Amino acid sequence: MKETIKFTIIALLIFVVLIGIIIWPLPGFIVLVVFLLLLGFYDLFQKKHTILRNFPVIGHIRYLLEMIGPEIHQYFVESDTDGKPIDKNHRSYIYERAKEQNETHPFGTELDVYDDNYKWMQHSIYPAMKMKTPPRVTIGGKSCQQPYSASIFNISAMSYGALSQNAIQALNLGAKAGNFFHDTGEGGISKYHLQGGDLVWEIGTGYFGCRTNEGKFDAEKFREKANSEAVKMIEIKISQGAKPGHGGVLPAAKNNQEIAEIRGVPPHTDVLSPPGHSAFSDAEGLLQFVQQLRVLSNGKPVGFKLAVGSKQEFIEICEKMVETGIKPDFITVDGAEGGTGAAPIDFSNYVGMPWEDALIFVVDTLHAYKLKKEIKIITATKIFTAFDIFKALCLGADVCNSARGMMLALGCIQALKCNTNECPTGVATNNPKLVRGLVVSEKWKRVRNYHKNILEDFLELLSASGCHSLEQMDRNLIYKKVDKQWQSYS
C-alpha cells in the first residue's frame, strides 16, 4: 500500500510536468508551481519518510530511481551483492523487516555458492517444531546478585552524540516494546536513553558520565548512575573492532553543548578518548575493576568488550580469572569488520582480528580454562540477518548485538556521512534541520519490527536445523570451504 502511494505520487509528478510542458509557458508554469508547492508541503509534514521531510520534492528523485533504475543500478553502479560496507541485499533485508513489507526473495539465490567465502547451514529432513516464542539467555555468574534475562538479539553500542537524540529515543522505545536491551555506547547515559528500555551502560576509556575533571574514573558518579532501574548490565569497553587500540572519536561538529555536559568535556571540540584505561593497566587490574563495578552496582552483571589483537593478552586474562577467582559475567567480542561513526582509515581497515576468528578463539580459550560455563559471550560485528545470528550462536556466542542493522531499521541509507554531521536521514547528526526528519513516533516501531521479524526468521532456521533448543546448536551445523572441500566448523 505504501509503495503504491509512493508510485502514485511520482507518476502524478511526471504527469503534471508533461502537462506543464504541453501548455507552456504561463498556464503550464502556474500548474507546475502550484503542484510542486503542494507536494513540498505534503513532504515537509508527513512522518513516514525521513528523506522527504528533510528534502521536500527533490527527495522523490531518489525513490524514482529506486523504482525505474534496477537495470541502471545493476549494470552501471553496483550489483545487489556489492556495496560497502553493507550490500544492497542486506540493506533491503533490514528495510523489509523493519517496515513489515514483502519478506520473500524472487528467482533464487544471488550468491555464488562455490565461492571460497560462502558459508551454509546444515538442515534436517526432520525439522523440529518451531518455538512459539524466541528463547532468552540469563547473564550473571556466581558473583552476580542481579542476573539479567537477555534477548538473543539487541542494540549494539552507539553513543548519543554519534547518533541524534531522535535516533537514541527511537532505539530505546523500540527496545522497550520488543523487550531487548539497548547498549548506550561509551558516551554516557542521556535523558534520551531513559524511555523505558533496558540499558547496558558502556564505560569507555574516557569514563563519560562517571569521570573526574581530570578524566579519571569517579566511583561515586558511577554508583549513582549504575543503580538506576534502567541500567541492567555494565560493559567495560577495552576496544572496538573498527578502531582497536585507538579510542573513541567524536568530531567537534557533533559535540554540542548538551553532549559536552553529559560527557563532562568542553563543547565544540574533537573528543578523543584515550587508547587505554587509566583505571587498570594489566589483566589483574582489569578483573579488579570488574569486581569494583560489580560492588558499586550492587551485584549487576559486569563484563568487558574487546577486539582481539594479541592472543597472549587474552590468555593472560583467563589465567588471572583462574588465579583470582574473579570472572566477568559476560565478554563482548568485536571483530575488525566492526562499524564506527569516525575512525582513522588504517585502524578501520588493518588493525584487529576478524570477527569469526576472534569469536572462535575467545570461546575455545574460555573452554580450555573451564571458564565458559559462568561467562556468557555477546558478539557484535555485521549481524544483520537471521543466518548471522544462527551462525554466531553455532560458533559459540550466547547473544548477538547489531549497531548498523538497527541504524538501517531507523532509516539510515548508508550515505557515509556519519563523521560530518550531515547525515541526510537524521540518524547520525545533531543538525536540528536534519534531525527533525526522523520522527520518533514512527521509527521506534521499525526498530521493534526488525527485532521481532529477524527472530521469527531465526526460529524458522532453528526449526529447519532440527534443533529444539539453543543448547543443541554447535559448529557441526555450519559449513565452510577448506582446501576446496566442505567442512563443518567443528
Residue, then its C-alpha position, 0 to 999 in steps of 0.5 A: m500500500k505504501e509503495t503504491i502511494k509512493f508510485t502514485i505520487i511520482a507518476l502524478l509528478i511526471f504527469v503534471v510536468l508533461i502537462g506543464i510542458i504541453i501548455w507552456p509557458l504561463p498556464g503550464f508554469i502556474v500548474l507546475v508551481v502550484f503542484l510542486l508547492l503542494l507536494g513540498f508541503y505534503d513532504l515537509f509534514q508527513k512522518k513516514h519518510t525521513i528523506l522527504r521531510n528533510f528534502p521536500v520534492i527533490g527527495h522523490i528523485r531518489y525513490l524514482l530511481e529506486m523504482i525505474g533504475p534496477e537495470i541502471h543500478q545493476y549494470f552501471v553502479e553496483s550489483d545487489t551483492d556489492g556495496k560497502p560496507i553493507d550490500k544492497n541485499h542486506r540493506s533491503y533485508i533490514y528495510e523489509r523487516a523493519k517496515e513489515q513489507n514483502e519478506t520473500h526473495p524472487f528467482g533464487t539465490e544471488l550468491d555464488v555458492y562455490d565461492d571460497n567465502y560462502k558459508w551454509m547451514q546444515h538442515s534436517i529432513y526432520p525439522a523440529m517444531k518451531m518455538k512459539t516464542p524466541p528463547r532468552v539467555t540469563i547473564g550473571g555468574k556466581s558473583c552476580q546478585q542481579p542476573y539479567s534475562a537477555s534477548i538473543f538479539n539487541i542494540s549494539a553500542m552507539s553513543y548519543g552524540a554519534l547518533s541524534q537524540n531522535a535516533i537514541q529515543a527511537l532505539n530505546l522505545g523500540a527496545k522497550a516494546g520488543n523487550f531487548f536491551h539497548d547498549t548506550g555506547e561509551g558516551g554516557i547515559s542521556k535523558y534520551h536513553l531513559q524511555g523505558g528500555d533496558l540499558v547496558w551502560e558502556i564505560g569507555t576509556g574516557y569514563f563519560g558520565c562517571r569521570t573526574n575533571e581530570g578524566k579519571f574514573d569517579a566511583e561515586k558518579f558511577r554508583e549513582k548512575a549504575n543503580s538506576e532501574a534502567v541500567k541492567m548490565i555494565e560493559i567495560k569497553i577495552s576496544q572496538g573492532a573498527k578502531p582497536g587500540h585507538g579510542g573513541v572519536l567524536p568530531a567537534a561538529k557533533n559535540n554540542q553543548e548538551i553532549a559536552e555536559i553529559r560527557g563532562v568535556p568542553p563543547h565544540t571540540d574533537v573528543l578523543s578518548p584515550p587508547g587505554h584505561s587509566a583505571f587498570s593497566d594489566a589483566e589483574g587490574l582489569l578483573q579488579f575493576v570488574q569486581q569494583l563495578r560489580v560492588l558499586s552496582n550492587g551485584k549487576p552483571v559486569g563484563f568487558k568488550l574487546a577486539v582481539g589483537s594479541k592472543q597472549e593478552f587474552i590468555e593472560i586474562c583467563e589465567k588471572m580469572v583462574e588465579t583470582g577467582i574473579k570472572p566477568d559475567f559476560i565478554t563482548v567480542d568485536g571483530a575488525e569488520g566492526g562499524t564506527g561513526a569516525a575512525p582513522i582509515d588504517f585502524s578501520n581497515y588493518v588493525g584487529m582480528p576478524w570477527e569469526d576468528a576472534l569469536i572462535f578463539v575467545v570461546d575455545t580459550l574460555h573452554a580450555y580454562k573451564l571458564k565458559k560455563e559462568i561467562k556468557i559471550i555477546t558478539a557484535t560485528k555485521i549481524f544483520t540477518a537471521f543466518d548471522i545470528f544462527k551462525a554466531l550462536c553455532l560458533g559459540a556466542d550466547v547473544c548477538n548485538s547489531a549497531r548498523g542493522m538497527m541504524l538501517a531499521l531507523g532509516c539510515i541509507q548508508a550515505l557515509k556521512c556519519n563523521t560530518n554531521e550531515c547525515p541526510t536521514g537524521v540518524a547520525t547528526n545533531n543538525p536540528k534541520l536534519v534531525r527533525g526528519l526522523v520522527v520518533s513516533e514512527k521509527w521506534k516501531r521499525v526498530r521493534n519490527y526488525h527485532k521481532n521479524i529477524l527472530e521469527d526468521f531465526l526460529e524458522l532456521l532453528s526449526a529447519s536445523g532440527c534443533h529444539s533448543l539453543e543448547q543443541m546448536d554447535r559448529n557441526l551445523i555450519y559449513k565452510k570451504v577448506d582446501k576446496q572441500w566442505q567442512s563443518y566448523s567443528 
